[in-house]
Amino acid sequence: MIKINLLPSKRKKTLVLPPTIIYGMVAVCITIVAIIAFTVYLNKQIVAKKADIYTKEQKLIKLKAALEEVKNYERDNNEYREKNRIIEQLKKNQIVPLRLLDEVSEMLPKGVWLTSLDDKSGVVNIEGYAFSNSDLVTYVQNLKGSKFLADVMLVESRQTDVEDFSVYKFKLTFVIKV
């Protein structure tokens, strides 16, 4: 026998959501996915910026080292130039004592002899003796005629006796032209 049930059966009620709730849930899901995607994007940006900062810090360290080398080079170069200038000055001044002695002795007439010659920063003091006043005047005139000497001045001349001889003791000053 076949049974046929003609009575309405109890069916489960299906939950039907209104379209606004479905649209709202889809929007929330899309928003959550967008937020997650944006967060991942921002994290990648942060990592990239940190890597960029690290690279630039390393480059800055290298540049500071290079700057230090440049400063050391400039300091060494300045020291070299200063030493070179001093050497050139010494070479230039090396000839001054030779020129001084050459000029003083070359112009020395007979009857005049020197007892001391003192050079202080280009100002020369000479002391000596002459047999006559005319010999002394000749020597002073010879020194004044030199192109390497300037401001020749007879500071003192007096007559003294040296071992029964009457001589003139004198002091001269002049400046060396460099």
C-alpha positions as CSV (number, residue, x, y, z in Angstrom):
1,M,0.0,0.0,0.0
2,I,0.9,3.3,-0.8
3,K,0.5,6.1,1.5
4,I,0.0,9.5,0.4
5,N,0.1,12.3,2.8
6,L,-2.0,15.1,1.7
7,L,-1.6,17.2,4.7
8,P,0.7,20.0,4.5
9,S,4.1,19.1,6.0
10,K,6.0,21.2,8.3
11,R,8.7,22.8,6.4
12,K,11.6,24.5,7.9
13,K,11.4,28.2,7.5
14,T,14.3,29.6,5.6
15,L,15.8,32.7,6.8
16,V,15.5,35.3,4.1
17,L,17.7,38.3,4.6
18,P,16.6,41.6,3.4
19,P,18.8,42.9,0.6
20,T,20.0,45.9,2.7
21,I,21.6,43.6,5.2
22,I,23.2,41.5,2.4
23,Y,24.6,44.7,0.8
24,G,25.8,45.9,4.2
25,M,27.6,42.7,4.9
26,V,29.2,42.7,1.4
27,A,30.3,46.3,2.0
28,V,31.8,45.4,5.4
29,C,33.7,42.5,3.9
30,I,35.0,44.7,1.1
31,T,36.0,47.3,3.6
32,I,37.8,44.8,5.8
33,V,39.6,43.4,2.7
34,A,40.5,47.0,1.6
35,I,41.8,47.8,5.1
36,I,43.9,44.6,5.2
37,A,45.2,45.4,1.7
38,F,46.0,49.0,2.7
39,T,47.7,47.8,5.9
40,V,49.9,45.4,3.9
41,Y,50.7,48.2,1.4
42,L,51.6,50.6,4.2
43,N,53.8,47.9,5.9
44,K,55.6,47.4,2.6
45,Q,56.1,51.2,2.3
46,I,57.5,51.3,5.9
47,V,59.9,48.5,5.2
48,A,61.0,50.2,2.0
49,K,61.5,53.5,3.8
50,K,63.5,51.8,6.6
51,A,65.7,50.1,4.0
52,D,66.1,53.5,2.2
53,I,67.0,55.1,5.6
54,Y,69.5,52.4,6.3
55,T,71.1,52.8,2.9
56,K,71.3,56.5,3.3
57,E,72.8,56.2,6.7
58,Q,75.5,53.9,5.3
59,K,76.1,56.4,2.5
60,L,76.3,59.2,5.1
61,I,78.9,57.2,7.1
62,K,81.0,56.7,3.9
63,L,80.7,60.4,3.1
64,K,81.7,61.4,6.6
65,A,84.8,59.2,6.2
66,A,85.5,60.8,2.8
67,L,85.0,64.3,4.3
68,E,87.5,63.4,7.0
69,E,90.0,62.3,4.4
70,V,89.5,65.6,2.5
71,K,90.0,67.6,5.7
72,N,93.2,65.5,6.4
73,Y,94.3,66.1,2.9
74,E,93.7,69.9,3.2
75,R,95.5,70.0,6.5
76,D,98.5,68.1,5.1
77,N,98.5,70.2,2.0
78,N,98.5,73.4,4.1
79,E,101.3,72.0,6.2
80,Y,103.2,71.1,3.0
81,R,102.7,74.6,1.6
82,E,103.8,76.2,4.8
83,K,106.9,74.0,5.0
84,N,107.6,74.7,1.3
85,R,107.3,78.5,1.9
86,I,109.7,78.3,4.9
87,I,112.2,76.3,2.8
88,E,111.9,78.9,0.0
89,Q,112.4,81.7,2.5
90,L,115.4,79.9,3.9
91,K,116.9,79.5,0.5
92,K,116.3,83.1,-0.2
93,N,117.8,84.2,3.1
94,Q,120.7,81.7,2.7
95,I,122.5,84.1,0.4
96,V,122.1,87.1,2.7
97,P,125.0,86.3,5.0
98,L,127.2,85.5,2.0
99,R,126.2,88.8,0.3
100,L,126.7,90.7,3.5
101,L,130.2,89.4,4.1
102,D,131.1,89.9,0.4
103,E,129.9,93.5,0.3
104,V,131.5,94.5,3.7
105,S,134.9,93.0,2.9
106,E,135.0,94.0,-0.8
107,M,134.5,97.7,0.1
108,L,137.0,97.7,2.9
109,P,139.9,100.1,2.0
110,K,143.4,99.7,3.2
111,G,143.9,101.1,6.7
112,V,140.5,99.9,8.0
113,W,139.9,96.7,9.8
114,L,136.8,95.3,11.5
115,T,136.5,93.8,15.0
116,S,132.9,92.8,15.1
117,L,129.9,92.4,12.8
118,D,126.5,91.8,14.2
119,D,123.4,91.1,12.2
120,K,120.0,91.3,14.0
121,S,117.0,90.8,11.7
122,G,118.6,92.6,8.8
123,V,120.1,95.5,10.8
124,V,123.9,95.2,10.8
125,N,126.2,96.8,13.4
126,I,129.9,97.0,12.6
127,E,132.7,97.9,14.9
128,G,136.3,98.4,13.9
129,Y,139.4,100.6,13.6
130,A,140.8,102.9,10.9
131,F,144.3,104.5,10.7
132,S,142.9,107.8,9.5
133,N,139.6,109.6,9.4
134,S,139.7,109.8,5.6
135,D,140.0,105.9,5.4
136,L,136.9,105.7,7.6
137,V,135.0,108.2,5.4
138,T,136.0,106.3,2.3
139,Y,134.7,103.1,3.8
140,V,131.4,104.7,4.7
141,Q,131.0,106.2,1.2
142,N,131.8,102.8,-0.3
143,L,129.1,101.2,1.8
144,K,126.6,103.9,0.9
145,G,127.3,103.2,-2.8
146,S,126.3,99.5,-2.4
147,K,123.0,98.4,-4.0
148,F,122.5,95.7,-1.3
149,L,122.9,98.0,1.7
150,A,120.7,100.9,2.8
151,D,120.6,103.5,5.6
152,V,124.4,103.4,6.2
153,M,125.1,105.5,9.2
154,L,128.3,106.2,11.1
155,V,127.1,106.0,14.7
156,E,130.4,106.8,16.5
157,S,134.0,107.7,15.6
158,R,136.6,108.5,18.2
159,Q,140.3,108.6,18.3
160,T,142.0,106.1,20.7
161,D,145.5,104.7,21.2
162,V,146.3,101.1,20.5
163,E,149.9,100.0,21.3
164,D,151.4,103.5,20.7
165,F,149.4,104.1,17.5
166,S,146.7,106.7,17.2
167,V,143.7,105.1,15.5
168,Y,140.0,105.9,15.0
169,K,137.5,103.4,16.7
170,F,134.2,103.5,14.9
171,K,130.7,102.0,14.9
172,L,128.5,101.7,11.8
173,T,124.9,100.6,11.3
174,F,123.1,99.7,8.1
175,V,120.2,97.6,6.7
176,I,120.5,94.7,4.3
177,K,118.2,94.9,1.3
178,V,116.8,91.4,0.6
